[in-house]
Amino acid sequence: MHYISLYHEVKALLTIRRMQQLLALAEERNFTRAANAIGMTQPALSRAIASLEAEAGLILFERFPTGVSPTAAGEELIHEARRILGSVTLVEHNVRQRGRGDLGNVNFALGPLAASFMLKRILADTLKVAPRLAISAVVRETSAIVEGVLQGIFDFAICS
């Protein structure tokens, strides 16, 4: 029970959404344009940034009649938000690639006859469609292939 109440008391200062809002405002230097860029209304973005500043105890943007400019603290936070969102984007990209089979590892075995007819073509075709896929192919006798499949050494095998 103590952990649950503690969880509810601790609220994340920076969420992905808040970092996106912060970066949009930093790039556009104007609440209305930034809000439009991320699909929000200007009052909602203004409240979100004000809330972030209040929770952080920092002024992140100086407000002017013509727009905004990040403070030194704002610049530091913007820099870190860019770095973090860049990492999030890379992770999302890699997850999507893995989901499509374009990234990861595949271990398979072929019998000698299958290897002589198919291995070159399998490797060439696979690398065309999934160049970042790590492929390990071995040629073994059928009994060794069956044992490797049963032990989980190979993801799949081709043999006669």
N, C-alpha and C positions, 0 to 999 in steps of 0.2 A: 504494500500500500504506500509506503514511504516513497518508493521509486516512481510510482504513478503520479503522486502529487508533485514531486520534484520535476518530473518530465513536463507537467503542465505549467510549472512556474518558469522553466527555462524555455525561452522563445528564441528561435534563430534570428539573429540580427540581419544576416544576409542570406536570403534565399536566392535561387536562380532567378526568379521573377524580379526581385528587387535589384539584382545586379544588372539585368537587362534594362530595367527602368533607368538606373543610374547611368549606364553607358549610352542609352538613347539621348538622355538629356545632355550628357557630356559631348556627344557628337553633334547634336542639333543646336545646342546653346539657346534653346527656346522651348518653353513648356508645350506650346500648341503643336509645333512641328514634331517634337519628341513623342508626344502622346499619339499623334496620327501615325507615326512610324511604327509604333508597337501596338496599335489597335486599342488605345484607351482614350478616354475623354481627358481634356486638359485639367479639369478640377480633380479628377481621380489621381492623375499623375502628380499634381501639386500636393495633394494630401499624402500620397505614398512617400514622396521625397521628404516632406515635412515630418512625417512619422519616423522615417529612417534617421533623420537628423536628430530628432528628439530622443530616440532610443539610444543612439550612439553618443549623444551629448556633444555633438560637433556640428558646426555649420559647414556643409559640403559645397554649397554654391552661393556666391554673391548674386543677389538679384538686382537687375538694372531695368529701366523702362524698356530697353531694347532687347533684353534677353538675360542670360545668366553666364557666369564664369566660375569654374571650379576654384575653390580655395586650395591651399597647400594640402590640407587634410583630405579634401575631395580628390585631388590629383593622386594621392597615395592610394585611396580606396578604389579609384577608377583603374589605376594600374593593376592592382590585385584582382579586381573583378574581371578585367580583360584576360589576365593569366588564367584564372579559374574557369571562366567560360570557354576559353580556348581548350583547356583540358577536358571539360565536359563535352565539347563538340567532338574532340578526337575520340573519346570513349564511345559516344553515340555512333560515330562513323564506324569504329571497329566492331561494335556490337552488330550493326546492320550488315557489315561485311561477313561476319561470322554466320549470321542468320542466312545469308545467301550462299554460304560455303566458299566465300572468296578469301577468307583469312582463317588460319588455324593449321592443324596438322592432320595429315592422313597417312596411315601406315598400311601398306597392303603387300600381298605376296602373290607371285605367279609361279606356276609350274614352268619347266623349261620350254615345253612346246608352246604354251600360251605366250610366254615372254618373247619367243622368237618371232611370233606373228603380231603381237599386240602392244608390247611395252613402249616402243618408240612413239606410236600413235597416241596411246593413252596419255603419256607424259606431255607430248606436244599440244594435244587438244586441251588438256586440263590447264596447262600454263597459259594458254591463250585466253581462256575465260576467267581464270582465277590466278593471276600472276603472283599474288602474295601468299598463296597457299603453300605450306611446306609439305613436300611429298617425300615419303620414304618407301621405295619399292625394292623388294628382294626377290630373288629367284631361288626356289627351294623345291625339293622333292615333295610329292603329294602328302606323305605321312608327316613331314615337318610342318607343312602348311596347315594341315588339319589340327595338329597339336598347337600351333601358334594362334589359330582362330579360337580354339577352345580356351586357351589361356588369356585371351584378350590382347595378345601382342599385335595382331593385325586387325584393322577395321573391316577389311574384306579381303577375299582371295579369289583368284581365278586359276583353276587347274582342271585337268581332265580326269 
